[in-house]
Amino acid sequence: MTQTAPAPNAAAAAHFSARLAFETDVSDVHEIVEKKLKVTVVDTRSIESWNAGHIPGALHLPTGKVRHRAGGLVDQDRPVVVYCWGPGCNGATKAALAFAELGYRVKEMLGGFEYWVREGFGYDTADGPARRPADPLTAPPGIACSC
């Protein structure tokens, strides 16, 4: 803040509005899954990662296969939410770009599968459903983010 001034209000509003059009978070995706809304959630990781754990109801479509297989698997009339491992991975960003270039309405889930698990949400594995306790740094007990 001391070396670079904040953007003018109109530029800031355009930037943050655009980010919300392109990104969603794990809590919002959890709500989509719970309410069974007409959105396709896509796990873009490897089959080994998928088997280790994925969001219930998600579709498995690795990043490198989106351009070749999305048309036969993903309804273009539904919005798509993509995710990969976590904030240190850009696989979901690459997949979101591929979906966008194919004509899909797409958002990237911030935090990826890592933050889904850290929030304490249930997930499916090759061996069945699983859940870990919420990480108190990401989901403090008794405190609602309400954002």
For each residue, the residues with C-beta under 8 A, 3 or more apart:
1: 4 5 6
2:
3:
4: 1
5: 1
6: 1 12
7: 11 12 15
8: 11 12
9: 12 13
10: 13 14
11: 7 8 14 15
12: 6 7 8 9 15 16
13: 9 10 16 17
14: 10 11 17 18
15: 7 11 12 18 19
16: 12 13 19 20
17: 13 14 20 21
18: 14 15 21 22
19: 15 16 22 23
20: 16 17 23
21: 17 18 107
22: 18 19 96 107 108
23: 19 20 107 108 109 110
24: 28 29 81 107 108 109 110
25: 28 29 109 110 111 115
26: 29 30 109 110 111 115 116 119 121
27: 30 31 119 145 147
28: 24 25 31 32
29: 24 25 26 32 33 41 55 81 83 109 116
30: 26 27 33 34 116 119 121
31: 27 28 34 35 37
32: 28 29 35 37 39 41 81
33: 29 30 36 41 55 56 57
34: 30 31
35: 31 32
36: 33 57
37: 31 32
38: 78 79
39: 32 78 79 80 81
40: 59 74 75 78 79 80 81
41: 29 32 33 55 57 58 59 80 81 82 83 109
42: 58 59 60 61 66 74 80 81 82 83 95 99
43: 49 50 54 55 58 59 60 61 83 84 113
44: 61 62 63 66 82 83 84 91 92 94 95
45: 49 50 54 62 63 84 85 91 113
46: 49 50 62
47: 50 51 60 62
48: 51 52
49: 43 45 46 52 53 54 85 113
50: 43 45 46 47 53 54 60
51: 47 48 125 126
52: 48 49 125 126
53: 49 50 113 117 123 124 125 130
54: 43 45 49 50 58 60 113 123 124 125
55: 29 33 41 43 58 83 113 116 121 123 124
56: 33 122 123 124 129
57: 33 36 41
58: 41 42 43 54 55 83
59: 40 41 42 43 73 74
60: 42 43 47 50 54
61: 42 43 44 65 66 69 70 73 74 95
62: 44 45 46 47 65 66
63: 44 45 66 84 91 92 94 95 98
64:
65: 61 62 68 69
66: 42 44 61 62 63 69 70 95 98 99 102
67: 70 98 101 102
68: 65
69: 61 65 66 72 73
70: 61 66 67 73 74 98 99 102 104
71: 74 76 102
72: 69
73: 59 61 69 70
74: 40 42 59 61 70 71 78 80 99 104
75: 40 78
76: 71 102 103 104
77:
78: 38 39 40 74 75
79: 38 39 40 104 105 106 107
80: 39 40 41 42 74 99 104 105 106 107
81: 24 29 32 39 40 41 42 106 107 108 109
82: 41 42 44 92 95 96 99 106 107 108 109
83: 29 41 42 43 44 55 58 92 108 109 112 113 116
84: 43 44 45 63 89 90 91 92 95 112 113
85: 45 49 88 89 91 112 113 114
86: 89 111 112 113 114 115
87: 110 111 112 114 115
88: 85
89: 84 85 86 92 112
90: 84 93 94
91: 44 45 63 84 85 94 95
92: 44 63 82 83 84 89 95 96 108 109 112
93: 90 96 97 108
94: 44 63 90 91 97 98
95: 42 44 61 63 66 82 84 91 92 98 99
96: 22 82 92 93 99 100 106 107 108
97: 93 94 100 101
98: 63 66 67 70 94 95 101 102
99: 42 66 70 74 80 82 95 96 102 104 106
100: 96 97 103 104 106
101: 67 97 98
102: 66 67 70 71 76 98 99
103: 76 100
104: 70 74 76 79 80 99 100
105: 79 80
106: 79 80 81 82 96 99 100
107: 21 22 23 24 79 80 81 82 96
108: 22 23 24 81 82 83 92 93 96
109: 23 24 25 26 29 41 81 82 83 92 112 116
110: 23 24 25 26 87 115
111: 25 26 86 87 114 115 116 118
112: 83 84 85 86 87 89 92 109 115 116
113: 43 45 49 53 54 55 83 84 85 86 116 117 123
114: 85 86 87 111 117 118
115: 25 26 86 87 110 111 112 118 119 138
116: 26 29 30 55 83 109 111 112 113 119 121 123
117: 53 113 114 120 121 123 132
118: 111 114 115 134 135 137 138 139
119: 26 27 30 115 116 134 135 138 139
120: 117 131 132 133 134 135 139
121: 26 30 55 116 117 131
122: 56 129 130 131
123: 53 54 55 56 113 116 117 129 130 131
124: 53 54 55 56 128 129 130
125: 51 52 53 54 128 129 130
126: 51 52
127: 130
128: 124 125
129: 56 122 123 124 125
130: 53 122 123 124 125 127
131: 120 121 122 123
132: 117 120
133: 120
134: 118 119 120 138 139 141
135: 118 119 120 138 139
136: 139 140 141
137: 118 140
138: 115 118 119 134 135
139: 118 119 120 134 135 136
140: 136 137 143
141: 134 136
142:
143: 140
144:
145: 27
146:
147: 27
